[in-house]
Amino acid sequence: MDFNKFFNSDILQTIFFGNTIQDYLIWTLIVTIGFLFKKNFSQYITKIVFGFIRKSTNINVNDFYIIVKKPIDYIILLIFLYFGSRHITFSELGLYWENMISKIYIFSVMMCFIWFFLRLTDYLKFILMKKAEKTASKLDDQFVPFFSSLIKVLIIVLGVFTVLATVFDIDITALAAGLGVGGIAVAMASKESLENLFGSFIIFLDKPFTVGDIVTVGAISGTIENVGFRSTRIRTFDKSLVTLPNKKMVDVELDNLGMRDSRRVKFNVGLTYNTNKRQIKNIVKDIKTYLDAHKKTVKNFSRVKFSEFDSSSLNIMVIFYVPGTNWDNYLDIKEDINFKIMDIVKKHKSDFAFPSTTVYLQK
């Protein structure tokens, strides 16, 4: 087949909207090649980008490719679309539509690059979180997500200003001046959001808690899971996720249970009223001796006293401290001591009281 004769045939040289059929075929061929081989090209580009940062990572190139694959695929398609479009003219559509198509293309390219940098930030966050897990400090576990969110905000802001200047031909200097004039109105309208944002900075500077700490804020108790720009997320003991504004986290009283070096246990042992004085003294003495000798309680801080005459019981107040903040360990030690107290009460021929009423009948 004579390809020169074919490509120079009258059919291929037929003009539609200012372009020949041959031009449309070349455009289609280039775009098709980009579509079919975008995976190969994106993997190659990924390896090049990964080569600059792999020294500081412990993950392989495939993990990195999964994170940045989508935006790179679209960037490659837009590149092939550009080279294909160099064989086509849009002058027949008029200057307005020609400029419009050009602006749409530039806008698409910029959005893909913004998307790519956002995904790259997610990748860096993933790396830093892996490193933070290996350190004893919890502050870096809290700082990495916050820093990642801050970088994303900066990328979006810079991207938006670049798009406004390049695509929409807006004078950024004039826009910044206008924002300065309207800044007060914006600040008043977003007062709540700004207070929460400042609250997040106060949390990082003052460090009243870190990710992983067990806290009580008002009526809510749980484990800190995440500190963001606007809010803090707490996983309660019921496994529900509560989101509180950062303003509230710094304004109200906050009890950081994670900062305790021990947990206090306080309860009353109610004995029946037929327990005599000698039995009570012996029970108090044995409980006190047992708590002081226990290997998993804080020494010299236990208190055992005959405290009050209740309506249906003689109450012995028991106070002791369990070292550490581990909840399961706390429950195990408390259970062990409760069983021993039951044995001590039975040993001295007494019993536990329960709510009761005595009725006297007189003829």
C-alpha positions as CSV (number, residue, x, y, z in Angstrom):
1,M,0.0,0.0,0.0
2,D,1.3,3.4,-1.0
3,F,1.1,5.4,2.3
4,N,2.2,8.7,0.8
5,K,-0.6,8.4,-1.8
6,F,-3.0,7.5,0.9
7,F,-2.1,10.4,3.2
8,N,-2.2,12.8,0.3
9,S,-5.5,11.6,-1.0
10,D,-8.3,14.1,-1.4
11,I,-10.4,12.4,1.2
12,L,-7.9,13.0,4.0
13,Q,-7.3,16.5,2.8
14,T,-11.0,17.3,3.2
15,I,-11.4,20.3,5.5
16,F,-13.9,20.4,8.4
17,F,-14.0,23.4,10.8
18,G,-10.6,24.6,9.6
19,N,-8.9,21.2,9.9
20,T,-8.3,18.3,7.5
21,I,-9.5,14.7,8.3
22,Q,-5.8,13.8,8.4
23,D,-5.3,16.4,11.3
24,Y,-8.2,14.8,13.2
25,L,-6.8,11.3,12.6
26,I,-3.4,12.4,14.0
27,W,-5.0,14.0,17.0
28,T,-7.0,10.8,17.6
29,L,-3.9,8.6,17.2
30,I,-1.9,10.7,19.7
31,V,-4.7,10.8,22.3
32,T,-5.3,7.1,21.9
33,I,-1.6,6.3,22.4
34,G,-1.7,8.4,25.6
35,F,-4.8,6.6,26.8
36,L,-3.4,3.1,26.1
37,F,0.0,3.7,27.5
38,K,-0.7,6.1,30.4
39,K,-0.1,3.3,32.9
40,N,3.4,2.7,31.6
41,F,4.2,6.4,31.4
42,S,2.8,7.1,34.9
43,Q,4.8,4.2,36.4
44,Y,8.0,5.5,34.8
45,I,7.3,9.1,36.0
46,T,6.5,7.7,39.5
47,K,9.9,5.9,39.6
48,I,11.6,9.2,38.7
49,V,9.8,11.2,41.4
50,F,10.2,8.3,43.9
51,G,13.9,8.3,43.3
52,F,14.3,11.8,44.8
53,I,12.7,10.8,48.1
54,R,13.2,7.1,48.6
55,K,16.2,7.6,50.8
56,S,14.0,8.9,53.5
57,T,11.3,6.2,53.2
58,N,10.8,2.6,54.0
59,I,8.0,1.8,51.6
60,N,8.4,0.6,48.1
61,V,7.6,2.3,44.8
62,N,4.3,0.4,44.4
63,D,2.9,1.9,47.5
64,F,3.9,5.4,46.3
65,Y,2.4,4.7,42.9
66,I,-1.0,3.8,44.4
67,I,-1.1,7.1,46.2
68,V,-0.2,9.4,43.2
69,K,-1.5,7.2,40.4
70,K,-4.7,9.0,39.6
71,P,-3.4,12.6,39.2
72,I,-0.4,11.4,37.2
73,D,-2.6,9.5,34.8
74,Y,-4.7,12.6,34.1
75,I,-1.6,14.8,33.7
76,I,-0.2,12.3,31.1
77,L,-3.5,12.3,29.2
78,L,-3.5,16.2,29.2
79,I,0.1,16.2,27.9
80,F,-0.8,13.9,25.0
81,L,-3.9,16.0,24.4
82,Y,-1.7,19.0,24.1
83,F,0.6,17.4,21.6
84,G,-2.4,16.1,19.6
85,S,-4.0,19.5,19.7
86,R,-1.0,21.1,18.1
87,H,-2.2,19.6,14.8
88,I,-5.6,21.2,15.1
89,T,-6.7,24.8,15.0
90,F,-9.8,26.2,16.6
91,S,-9.7,29.5,14.7
92,E,-12.9,28.6,12.8
93,L,-14.8,28.6,16.1
94,G,-13.9,32.3,16.7
95,L,-11.5,34.0,19.1
96,Y,-13.8,33.7,22.1
97,W,-14.2,29.9,21.9
98,E,-10.5,29.5,21.0
99,N,-9.6,31.4,24.2
100,M,-12.2,29.5,26.2
101,I,-10.8,26.1,25.1
102,S,-7.3,27.2,26.0
103,K,-8.4,28.4,29.5
104,I,-10.3,25.2,30.1
105,Y,-7.2,23.2,29.3
106,I,-4.9,25.3,31.5
107,F,-7.5,25.1,34.3
108,S,-7.5,21.3,34.0
109,V,-3.7,21.1,34.1
110,M,-3.5,23.2,37.2
111,M,-6.2,21.3,39.0
112,C,-4.4,18.0,38.3
113,F,-1.1,19.4,39.6
114,I,-3.0,20.6,42.8
115,W,-4.4,17.1,43.1
116,F,-1.0,15.6,42.7
117,F,0.6,17.8,45.4
118,L,-2.3,17.0,47.8
119,R,-1.7,13.3,47.2
120,L,2.1,13.8,47.7
121,T,1.2,15.4,51.0
122,D,-0.7,12.3,51.9
123,Y,2.3,10.2,51.1
124,L,4.6,12.3,53.3
125,K,2.0,12.1,56.1
126,F,2.1,8.3,55.7
127,I,5.9,8.3,56.0
128,L,6.0,10.6,59.0
129,M,3.2,8.7,60.8
130,K,5.3,5.5,60.4
131,K,8.3,7.2,61.9
132,A,6.1,8.7,64.7
133,E,4.9,5.3,65.7
134,K,8.4,4.3,66.5
135,T,9.0,7.1,69.0
136,A,7.9,7.1,72.6
137,S,6.5,10.7,72.4
138,K,2.8,11.1,71.5
139,L,3.3,14.7,70.4
140,D,4.6,13.8,66.9
141,D,1.5,11.5,66.5
142,Q,-0.6,14.6,67.1
143,F,1.6,17.1,65.1
144,V,1.9,15.1,61.8
145,P,-1.9,15.1,60.9
146,F,-2.1,18.8,61.9
147,F,0.9,19.7,59.9
148,S,-0.4,17.7,56.9
149,S,-3.7,19.5,57.0
150,L,-1.9,22.9,57.2
151,I,0.2,22.0,54.1
152,K,-3.0,21.0,52.2
153,V,-4.6,24.3,53.1
154,L,-1.6,26.2,51.8
155,I,-1.5,24.1,48.6
156,I,-5.2,24.8,47.9
157,V,-4.9,28.5,48.7
158,L,-1.8,29.0,46.5
159,G,-3.5,26.9,43.8
160,V,-6.6,29.0,43.9
161,F,-4.7,32.2,43.6
162,T,-2.6,30.8,40.7
163,V,-5.8,29.7,38.9
164,L,-7.4,33.1,39.4
165,A,-4.4,34.9,38.1
166,T,-3.6,32.6,35.1
167,V,-7.0,31.4,33.9
168,F,-9.3,34.3,34.9
169,D,-6.8,37.1,34.5
170,I,-7.5,38.5,38.0
171,D,-5.0,41.0,39.5
172,I,-3.9,39.1,42.6
173,T,-2.5,42.4,44.2
174,A,-5.9,44.1,43.9
175,L,-7.6,41.0,45.2
176,A,-5.3,40.9,48.2
177,A,-6.1,44.6,48.9
178,G,-9.8,43.9,48.6
179,L,-9.5,41.0,51.0
180,G,-7.7,43.4,53.4
181,V,-10.6,45.8,53.3
182,G,-13.2,43.1,53.6
183,G,-11.1,41.1,56.1
184,I,-13.0,42.5,59.1
185,A,-16.3,41.5,57.7
186,V,-15.0,38.0,56.9
187,A,-13.5,37.7,60.4
188,M,-16.8,38.7,62.0
189,A,-18.7,36.2,59.8
190,S,-16.3,33.4,60.6
191,K,-15.7,34.2,64.3
192,E,-16.5,30.7,65.4
193,S,-14.1,29.1,62.9
194,L,-11.3,31.5,63.8
195,E,-11.7,30.7,67.5
196,N,-11.5,27.0,66.8
197,L,-8.4,27.6,64.7
198,F,-6.7,29.6,67.4
199,G,-7.8,26.9,69.8
200,S,-5.9,24.3,67.8
201,F,-2.7,26.4,68.0
202,I,-3.2,26.7,71.8
203,I,-3.5,23.0,72.1
204,F,-0.2,22.5,70.2
205,L,1.7,25.2,72.1
206,D,0.3,24.5,75.6
207,K,0.0,20.7,75.2
208,P,-2.8,20.0,77.7
209,F,-3.1,16.6,76.1
210,T,-1.7,14.5,73.2
211,V,-3.2,11.9,70.9
212,G,-3.8,8.7,72.9
213,D,-4.5,10.5,76.2
214,I,-7.6,9.6,78.2
215,V,-9.5,12.8,79.0
216,T,-12.7,14.1,80.5
217,V,-14.2,17.2,79.0
218,G,-17.5,18.1,80.6
219,A,-19.6,15.0,80.6
220,I,-17.5,13.3,77.9
221,S,-14.7,10.9,78.7
222,G,-12.6,9.0,76.2
223,T,-9.3,8.7,74.2
224,I,-8.0,11.5,72.0
225,E,-7.9,10.2,68.4
226,N,-7.2,13.3,66.3
227,V,-6.7,17.1,66.7
228,G,-7.6,19.1,63.6
229,F,-7.9,22.7,62.6
230,R,-11.5,23.0,63.8
231,S,-12.2,20.2,66.1
232,T,-10.8,17.4,68.3
233,R,-12.2,13.8,68.0
234,I,-12.6,11.7,71.2
235,R,-13.3,8.0,71.2
236,T,-15.5,7.3,74.2
237,F,-15.5,4.2,76.3
238,D,-18.8,3.2,74.5
239,K,-16.7,3.3,71.2
240,S,-18.7,6.2,69.8
241,L,-16.7,9.1,68.2
242,V,-17.4,12.5,69.6
243,T,-16.3,15.6,67.8
244,L,-15.7,18.7,70.0
245,P,-14.8,22.2,68.8
246,N,-11.2,23.2,69.7
247,K,-12.6,26.3,71.4
248,K,-14.4,24.2,73.9
249,M,-11.3,22.0,74.5
250,V,-9.3,25.0,75.7
251,D,-12.2,27.0,77.4
252,V,-13.7,24.3,79.7
253,E,-12.1,22.3,82.5
254,L,-10.3,19.4,81.1
255,D,-9.2,16.4,83.2
256,N,-6.3,14.6,81.5
257,L,-6.6,11.1,83.0
258,G,-3.6,10.1,81.0
259,M,-1.3,12.3,83.1
260,R,-2.1,10.5,86.3
261,D,0.5,8.3,87.7
262,S,-2.1,6.2,89.5
263,R,-5.9,5.7,89.8
264,R,-7.8,6.1,93.0
265,V,-10.3,3.4,94.1
266,K,-12.9,4.4,96.8
267,F,-15.9,2.5,98.0
268,N,-17.8,1.5,101.1
269,V,-18.1,-2.0,102.6
270,G,-21.5,-2.2,104.2
271,L,-21.7,-4.7,107.2
272,T,-24.9,-5.9,108.9
273,Y,-25.9,-4.2,112.2
274,N,-25.4,-7.4,114.2
275,T,-21.6,-7.0,113.6
276,N,-19.9,-6.1,116.9
277,K,-17.1,-3.7,117.7
278,R,-14.4,-6.3,117.9
279,Q,-15.4,-7.8,114.5
280,I,-15.3,-4.4,112.8
281,K,-11.9,-3.6,114.2
282,N,-10.5,-6.9,113.0
283,I,-12.0,-6.5,109.5
284,V,-10.6,-3.0,109.2
285,K,-7.2,-4.2,110.4
286,D,-7.0,-7.2,108.0
287,I,-8.2,-5.1,104.9
288,K,-5.6,-2.5,105.7
289,T,-2.8,-5.0,106.2
290,Y,-3.8,-6.8,102.9
291,L,-3.8,-3.5,100.9
292,D,-0.4,-2.4,102.3
293,A,1.1,-5.8,101.4
294,H,-0.5,-6.0,97.9
295,K,2.2,-6.0,95.2
296,K,0.1,-4.0,92.7
297,T,-1.1,-1.0,94.9
298,V,0.7,2.2,95.8
299,K,2.3,1.7,99.2
300,N,1.4,3.8,102.3
301,F,-1.6,5.5,100.6
302,S,-4.4,3.1,101.5
303,R,-7.0,4.2,104.0
304,V,-9.5,1.8,105.7
305,K,-11.8,3.3,108.4
306,F,-15.1,2.6,110.0
307,S,-16.8,5.7,108.6
308,E,-20.5,5.9,109.3
309,F,-23.8,4.4,110.5
310,D,-25.9,4.1,107.4
311,S,-29.6,3.4,107.4
312,S,-29.2,-0.3,107.0
313,S,-25.4,-0.9,107.3
314,L,-22.3,-0.2,109.2
315,N,-20.0,1.3,106.5
316,I,-16.2,0.8,106.3
317,M,-14.6,3.2,103.9
318,V,-11.9,1.7,101.7
319,I,-9.4,3.9,99.7
320,F,-6.4,2.7,97.7
321,Y,-4.4,3.6,94.6
322,V,-3.6,1.5,91.6
323,P,-0.3,2.5,89.8
324,G,-0.5,3.3,86.0
325,T,-3.4,4.3,83.9
326,N,-4.2,1.0,82.1
327,W,-7.9,0.4,82.4
328,D,-7.8,-3.4,82.2
329,N,-5.0,-3.6,84.8
330,Y,-7.1,-1.3,87.1
331,L,-10.1,-3.5,86.8
332,D,-8.2,-6.7,87.4
333,I,-6.5,-5.4,90.6
334,K,-9.8,-4.0,91.9
335,E,-11.5,-7.4,91.3
336,D,-8.8,-9.2,93.1
337,I,-9.0,-7.0,96.1
338,N,-12.8,-7.2,96.2
339,F,-12.7,-11.0,96.3
340,K,-10.2,-10.8,99.2
341,I,-12.4,-8.4,101.1
342,M,-15.2,-10.9,100.8
343,D,-13.0,-13.6,102.4
344,I,-12.0,-11.3,105.2
345,V,-15.6,-10.4,106.1
346,K,-16.6,-14.1,106.1
347,K,-13.5,-15.0,108.1
348,H,-14.7,-12.7,111.0
349,K,-18.2,-14.2,111.0
350,S,-19.8,-11.0,109.6
351,D,-21.9,-10.4,106.5
352,F,-22.7,-7.8,103.9
353,A,-25.7,-5.6,104.5
354,F,-28.4,-4.8,102.0
355,P,-31.2,-2.3,102.1
356,S,-33.8,-3.6,104.6
357,T,-36.6,-2.3,106.9
358,T,-37.4,-3.7,110.3
359,V,-41.1,-3.4,111.4
360,Y,-42.1,-3.6,115.1
361,L,-45.7,-4.6,115.9
362,Q,-47.0,-3.5,119.3
363,K,-50.4,-4.8,120.6
